[in-house]
């Protein structure tokens, strides 16, 4: 297959249906020769912050001279984004090659009477195969959904597991209580393998700690870290941090947002664990890696006149953090909000959190079969005193926002990663 044929295979022949369970990925990995068993893996789960954690850690490991692979999902614009080697996307040719071979393995399974793998399982299997053949030093693997039954959980002995912020999301798959969701995320913990946990509330912490104890997995959590912010601007944050494990003064973090500071602290803890397990990361390598970290579509300033900010916040917890950050970084801006959501999200709560910050809003729709139609979103959530526009076509919604926003104003786009990815592509095509 060429690149376009590979995309057609994924999206048209397989389709987007998902099905929990590890049986299909186990069969697929065996058909591919179990390349995942040859990799040294850092496995990352969590509701929010997984991608930022992967970006920070990848940048640090590259600064340390390690050949680093990173697998994340979903992508913003192309599937290539999910397969990174030292921060560089896989080429179209290499992607087509690895997908062709993975498709052949899937066909063999079906011929044997076994279930065909899902789209995410196929991509995950292809990533493991690609990274193994690239002879990487470390592969950073982000969980797709949940943890326990996620396809990435085929990993048996990670050198480190990281669990980021846990909150309510994907309740139709993971459970409708925070306890159930935390237990699913903790499903990535493996016997005797170290775990780093983002500083959580006591309920979540105790659930993860119980799982770690059962599996005799050392648990590390920077919940005693003291943080002092020296400066905070659109260029980034400078802060000091001190915990029982580490101390840094004047650390520069380019990723915007209060939550990114805690994400960074979690990764600093992860670095200490790696150092204790044979990876001699220096302070300068860690500082350099953090200072160069980039994660597209997350509080990303895409343009400055007017200010255009793209943020992939797509659940209530993510929107809450976005709202807090907008109040810090953009409190003096007149804000045009471009909002589009998926129908299976807590969109009423999301709108309740973000709409009070807007001066006007354009309701639109993400490029997804799961989208909530713009008119329904507007009817359910808009503030009656807030000027609003309904434009289902995302590209027209963006143009509407441009037309009604002053040069010194701001356009804030959020609600769905699918929407942010499509907007990035569109803005780049017309600028």
Secondary structure, DSSP 8 states (H G I E B T S, - for coil): --HHHHHHIIIIII-S-----SHHHHHHHHHTT-GGGG--EEEEE-SBSHHHHHHHHHHHHHHTT--EEEE-SS-SS-GGGGEEETTEE--HHHHHHHHHHHHHHHHHHHHTT-----HHHHHHHHHHHHHHHTT-SEEEEE-SSSSTTSGGGG-SS-SEEEE-B--S--HHHH-SSHHHHHHHHGGG--TT--EEE----HHHHHHHHHHHHHTT--EEE-TT-EEEEEEEETTEEEEEEE-SS-EEEEEEE-S-SHHHHHHHHHHHHHHHHHHHTT----HHHHHHHHHT---TTSSEEEEETTEEEE----SHHHHHHHHHHHHHHSTTS-EEEEE--BTTS-HHHHHHHHGGG-SEEEE---SSTTB--HHHHHHHH--TTSEEEE--SHHHHHHHHHHHS-TTSEEEEES-HHHHHHHHHHHHHH-
